[in-house]
Amino acid sequence: MSLTFQPMTESRPIREIAYDVLKKAIITGEIPAGERIVETEYADRLHISRTPLREALRKLERDGLVEYVMRRGVIVHAFTTEDVDQIYTIRNSLEMLTLPYIIENATAEDIAFLREKLAEMDKLMAADDVEGLSPLARDFHTSLTAISGKNRILRVIEGQDEYIRRFSAMAINQENRRETAHQEHHQLVDLVEKKDLPGFEALMKHHIERSKECCLAALAARKQNRDL
């Protein structure tokens, strides 16, 4: 495992850079659940002193990403179904708030841009390229919500986006949902183009709730397989 860390090129405090690097590595699974973070080892990997590393770890503990275990030290926390449910609930509620403004602000150029993204996704669907499809699906949603122009809401959404990208990759792996979800992306753009807010809200609510359900199901299946 190699952690990307270039403190000399950043103007932020080292503890904040270390926090961001470690957070991303934990969320993406580069640092797996259950791994023990040994301060001396990780300080060497990140080329920093132990003080900013400890500060970063304390912040990660507040996020629920690591925990201090007696006689073991700092352990990477495994995501539970409750974690996933709460993160999706927050993210989905915020996304629903942006919908009236998307309908209000969407231009012909926005619609064309979204359709270009969908065309890229069509090719990946045809090739059954799940690994390539997952980040594009998240980019599609990010581009869609950005049309709202509600920057404060968008910044809070962005704070959850790293989690959602990992979880949505789990959900999109479920073949029985993948095709339907992709069709719904096309339908969402059609509804935005028609300025059909009630239809847009109804389909988006269904779409993002199904994504949450699929992720929770994938997480439960993964846990069951580990327990066998």
C-alpha positions in Angstrom: 0.0 0.0 0.0 1.3 3.4 -0.9 -0.3 6.6 0.5 0.0 9.7 -1.6 1.2 12.6 0.5 3.0 15.7 -0.6 3.0 18.2 2.3 5.5 20.5 0.6 3.1 21.2 -2.2 0.2 22.1 0.0 -0.6 25.3 2.0 -2.9 23.6 4.5 -1.7 22.3 7.9 0.0 18.9 7.7 -2.6 17.4 10.1 -5.4 18.3 7.6 -3.6 16.8 4.7 -2.8 13.6 6.7 -6.5 13.5 7.7 -7.7 13.7 4.1 -5.2 11.1 2.8 -6.1 8.6 5.6 -9.8 9.3 5.3 -9.8 8.6 1.5 -7.6 5.4 2.0 -10.0 4.1 4.6 -13.2 4.9 2.7 -11.9 3.3 -0.5 -10.7 0.3 1.4 -7.0 0.9 0.6 -6.6 0.6 4.4 -9.0 -2.2 5.2 -11.3 -2.5 8.1 -9.7 -4.1 11.1 -6.2 -2.9 10.3 -4.1 -1.5 13.1 -2.7 1.9 12.5 0.7 1.9 14.2 1.8 5.6 14.7 5.5 5.1 14.0 4.8 3.1 10.9 2.3 5.5 9.4 4.3 8.6 10.4 7.1 7.1 8.3 4.9 6.2 5.4 3.5 9.8 5.3 6.9 11.4 6.0 5.5 13.4 8.9 6.0 13.5 12.7 3.6 11.7 15.1 2.0 14.8 16.4 0.1 15.8 13.3 -0.7 12.1 12.7 -2.3 11.8 16.2 -4.4 14.9 15.4 -5.5 13.4 12.2 -6.4 10.1 13.9 -8.4 12.0 16.6 -10.5 13.6 13.8 -10.9 10.3 12.1 -12.2 8.9 15.4 -14.8 11.6 15.6 -15.9 10.6 12.1 -16.3 7.0 13.2 -13.6 5.8 10.8 -11.2 4.5 13.5 -11.5 3.6 17.1 -9.0 3.3 20.0 -9.0 -0.2 21.4 -7.4 -0.9 24.7 -4.0 -2.7 24.3 -4.4 -2.7 20.5 -4.2 1.0 19.6 -6.0 2.6 16.7 -8.1 0.2 14.6 -9.8 1.0 11.3 -13.6 0.7 11.9 -15.7 -1.5 9.7 -18.8 0.1 8.1 -22.0 -1.2 9.6 -25.4 -1.3 8.0 -26.4 1.5 10.3 -23.5 3.6 9.1 -24.5 3.1 5.5 -28.1 3.7 6.2 -27.4 7.0 7.9 -24.9 8.2 5.3 -27.4 7.5 2.5 -30.3 9.0 4.4 -28.3 12.3 4.8 -27.1 12.3 1.2 -30.5 11.5 -0.3 -32.3 14.1 1.8 -29.9 16.8 0.7 -30.1 15.7 -2.9 -33.9 15.9 -2.8 -33.6 19.5 -1.7 -31.8 20.5 -4.9 -34.4 19.2 -7.3 -36.7 22.2 -7.7 -33.7 24.4 -8.4 -32.4 21.9 -11.0 -35.7 22.1 -12.8 -35.6 25.9 -12.6 -32.0 26.4 -13.7 -31.4 23.6 -16.3 -30.5 25.0 -19.7 -30.3 23.2 -23.1 -26.5 23.1 -22.6 -26.9 21.3 -19.2 -29.2 18.8 -20.9 -26.7 18.2 -23.7 -23.9 17.8 -21.2 -25.8 15.2 -19.2 -26.7 13.3 -22.3 -23.0 13.2 -23.3 -22.3 11.5 -19.9 -25.2 9.1 -20.5 -23.7 8.2 -23.9 -20.4 7.3 -22.2 -22.3 5.2 -19.7 -24.3 3.5 -22.5 -21.0 2.2 -24.0 -19.8 0.9 -20.6 -23.1 -0.8 -20.0 -22.9 -2.5 -23.4 -19.4 -3.7 -22.6 -20.5 -4.8 -19.1 -17.7 -2.6 -17.6 -18.9 -2.3 -14.1 -15.7 -0.9 -12.7 -15.8 2.0 -15.2 -19.5 2.6 -14.9 -19.6 3.2 -11.1 -17.6 6.4 -11.0 -19.4 7.8 -14.1 -22.7 7.1 -12.4 -21.6 9.2 -9.4 -20.3 11.9 -11.7 -23.7 12.0 -13.4 -25.4 12.6 -10.1 -22.8 15.2 -9.1 -23.3 17.0 -12.4 -27.1 16.9 -12.1 -27.2 18.3 -8.6 -24.6 21.0 -9.5 -27.2 22.5 -11.9 -29.1 23.6 -8.8 -26.5 26.2 -8.0 -27.2 25.8 -4.2 -23.5 25.9 -3.2 -24.0 25.5 0.5 -26.1 22.3 0.1 -23.7 21.1 -2.6 -20.7 21.5 -0.2 -22.4 19.4 2.5 -23.3 16.8 -0.2 -19.7 16.7 -1.2 -18.7 15.9 2.3 -20.6 12.6 2.0 -19.6 11.9 -1.6 -16.5 9.8 -0.9 -18.6 7.4 1.2 -21.3 7.3 -1.5 -18.8 6.5 -4.2 -17.6 3.4 -2.4 -21.1 2.3 -1.5 -22.6 2.9 -4.9 -19.8 0.7 -6.4 -21.2 -2.1 -4.2 -24.8 -1.4 -5.3 -24.0 -1.2 -9.0 -22.3 -4.6 -8.9 -25.8 -6.1 -8.6 -26.7 -6.9 -12.1 -30.5 -7.0 -11.6 -30.4 -3.3 -10.5 -27.7 -2.0 -12.9 -29.8 -1.9 -16.1 -32.8 -0.4 -14.4 -30.8 2.3 -12.7 -29.2 3.2 -16.0 -32.6 3.5 -17.7 -33.7 5.7 -14.8 -30.7 8.1 -15.4 -32.0 8.6 -19.0 -35.6 9.2 -17.6 -34.3 11.7 -15.1 -32.8 13.8 -17.8 -36.0 13.6 -19.9 -38.0 14.9 -16.9 -35.6 17.8 -16.3 -35.8 18.7 -20.0 -39.6 18.7 -19.8 -39.5 20.7 -16.5 -41.6 18.1 -14.9 -40.9 18.6 -11.2 -43.4 16.2 -9.7 -42.3 13.4 -12.0 -38.6 14.3 -11.4 -39.1 14.2 -7.6 -41.0 10.9 -7.7 -38.4 9.1 -9.9 -35.4 10.6 -8.1 -36.8 9.5 -4.7 -37.3 6.0 -6.0 -33.9 5.9 -7.7 -31.8 7.0 -4.7 -33.8 4.9 -2.2 -33.3 1.8 -4.4 -29.6 2.5 -4.5 -29.5 2.6 -0.7 -31.5 -0.6 -0.5 -29.1 -2.4 -3.0 -26.1 -1.2 -1.0 -27.5 -2.4 2.3 -28.3 -5.8 0.7 -24.8 -6.1 -0.8 -23.3 -5.2 2.6 -25.5 -7.8 4.4 -24.5 -10.5 1.8 -20.8 -9.6 2.2 -21.2 -10.0 6.0 -23.0 -13.3 5.6 -20.3 -14.7 3.3 -17.6 -13.7 5.9 -19.6 -15.4 8.6 -19.9 -18.7 6.7 
